[in-house]
């Protein structure tokens, strides 16, 4: 469950990083830079907390691990052209 929670936090963290770049490079906006930096830090802390929480809990059922297969297959399908090129 911790892996699923951590993977759910990766996309908001990526959005924060992209918005931070735009706030710093395209139009220097100090307020937006501080806002996206704080949101990025909060997402990073939540990501680490989710990973640590998930690492402490044993997997009680192999069916829980099977639930990770559809997102993993989808991600593999997305990067497959880059891997085979």
C-alpha beads as a LAMMPS data file, in Angstrom:
LAMMPS data file: protein, C-alpha beads

85 atoms
84 bonds

1 atom types
1 bond types

-500.0 500.0 xlo xhi
-500.0 500.0 ylo yhi
-500.0 500.0 zlo zhi

Masses

1 110.0

Atoms # bond

1 1 1 0.000 0.000 0.000
2 1 1 2.895 2.344 0.693
3 1 1 4.202 1.849 -2.842
4 1 1 0.818 2.760 -4.287
5 1 1 0.597 5.848 -2.090
6 1 1 4.152 6.852 -2.991
7 1 1 3.513 6.393 -6.702
8 1 1 0.383 8.539 -6.402
9 1 1 2.544 11.356 -5.012
10 1 1 5.056 11.262 -7.861
11 1 1 2.806 13.007 -10.366
12 1 1 1.977 16.013 -8.139
13 1 1 5.684 16.268 -7.359
14 1 1 6.430 16.330 -11.085
15 1 1 3.799 19.038 -11.626
16 1 1 5.382 21.093 -8.844
17 1 1 8.798 20.742 -10.478
18 1 1 7.532 21.808 -13.909
19 1 1 5.573 24.744 -12.514
20 1 1 8.596 25.788 -10.477
21 1 1 10.724 25.864 -13.619
22 1 1 8.115 27.971 -15.421
23 1 1 7.807 30.342 -12.445
24 1 1 11.578 30.863 -12.369
25 1 1 12.507 30.929 -16.054
26 1 1 9.631 32.242 -18.160
27 1 1 8.356 35.034 -15.952
28 1 1 10.143 35.622 -12.690
29 1 1 7.360 35.382 -10.134
30 1 1 8.583 35.221 -6.568
31 1 1 5.182 34.327 -5.113
32 1 1 4.657 31.443 -7.519
33 1 1 8.220 30.232 -6.974
34 1 1 7.753 30.110 -3.215
35 1 1 4.321 28.473 -3.552
36 1 1 5.484 25.699 -5.903
37 1 1 8.647 25.174 -3.876
38 1 1 6.618 24.701 -0.688
39 1 1 4.181 22.348 -2.434
40 1 1 7.109 20.368 -3.825
41 1 1 8.661 20.059 -0.377
42 1 1 5.337 18.920 1.096
43 1 1 4.919 16.309 -1.663
44 1 1 8.492 15.105 -1.068
45 1 1 7.886 14.732 2.657
46 1 1 4.618 12.891 2.025
47 1 1 6.346 10.612 -0.496
48 1 1 9.069 9.661 1.975
49 1 1 6.484 9.138 4.728
50 1 1 4.417 6.865 2.470
51 1 1 7.464 4.787 1.528
52 1 1 8.554 4.463 5.158
53 1 1 5.022 3.557 6.243
54 1 1 4.764 0.927 3.509
55 1 1 8.178 -0.552 4.330
56 1 1 7.149 -1.118 7.948
57 1 1 4.035 -3.101 7.060
58 1 1 4.353 -6.705 5.915
59 1 1 2.455 -7.824 2.838
60 1 1 -0.287 -10.069 4.184
61 1 1 -1.590 -11.312 0.875
62 1 1 -0.021 -11.917 -2.529
63 1 1 -3.212 -10.482 -4.043
64 1 1 -2.126 -7.051 -2.832
65 1 1 1.025 -7.344 -4.907
66 1 1 -1.055 -8.470 -7.871
67 1 1 -2.914 -5.157 -7.646
68 1 1 0.307 -3.403 -8.623
69 1 1 0.411 -5.257 -11.948
70 1 1 -2.037 -3.095 -13.967
71 1 1 -0.244 0.214 -13.231
72 1 1 3.125 -1.446 -13.839
73 1 1 1.977 -2.877 -17.179
74 1 1 0.573 0.512 -18.187
75 1 1 3.837 2.289 -17.343
76 1 1 5.789 -0.363 -19.230
77 1 1 3.492 0.101 -22.228
78 1 1 4.206 3.847 -22.137
79 1 1 7.994 3.496 -22.047
80 1 1 8.266 0.431 -24.289
81 1 1 9.018 2.451 -27.491
82 1 1 11.874 4.221 -25.700
83 1 1 13.242 0.934 -24.378
84 1 1 13.198 -0.828 -27.746
85 1 1 14.607 2.092 -29.775

Bonds

1 1 1 2
2 1 2 3
3 1 3 4
4 1 4 5
5 1 5 6
6 1 6 7
7 1 7 8
8 1 8 9
9 1 9 10
10 1 10 11
11 1 11 12
12 1 12 13
13 1 13 14
14 1 14 15
15 1 15 16
16 1 16 17
17 1 17 18
18 1 18 19
19 1 19 20
20 1 20 21
21 1 21 22
22 1 22 23
23 1 23 24
24 1 24 25
25 1 25 26
26 1 26 27
27 1 27 28
28 1 28 29
29 1 29 30
30 1 30 31
31 1 31 32
32 1 32 33
33 1 33 34
34 1 34 35
35 1 35 36
36 1 36 37
37 1 37 38
38 1 38 39
39 1 39 40
40 1 40 41
41 1 41 42
42 1 42 43
43 1 43 44
44 1 44 45
45 1 45 46
46 1 46 47
47 1 47 48
48 1 48 49
49 1 49 50
50 1 50 51
51 1 51 52
52 1 52 53
53 1 53 54
54 1 54 55
55 1 55 56
56 1 56 57
57 1 57 58
58 1 58 59
59 1 59 60
60 1 60 61
61 1 61 62
62 1 62 63
63 1 63 64
64 1 64 65
65 1 65 66
66 1 66 67
67 1 67 68
68 1 68 69
69 1 69 70
70 1 70 71
71 1 71 72
72 1 72 73
73 1 73 74
74 1 74 75
75 1 75 76
76 1 76 77
77 1 77 78
78 1 78 79
79 1 79 80
80 1 80 81
81 1 81 82
82 1 82 83
83 1 83 84
84 1 84 85
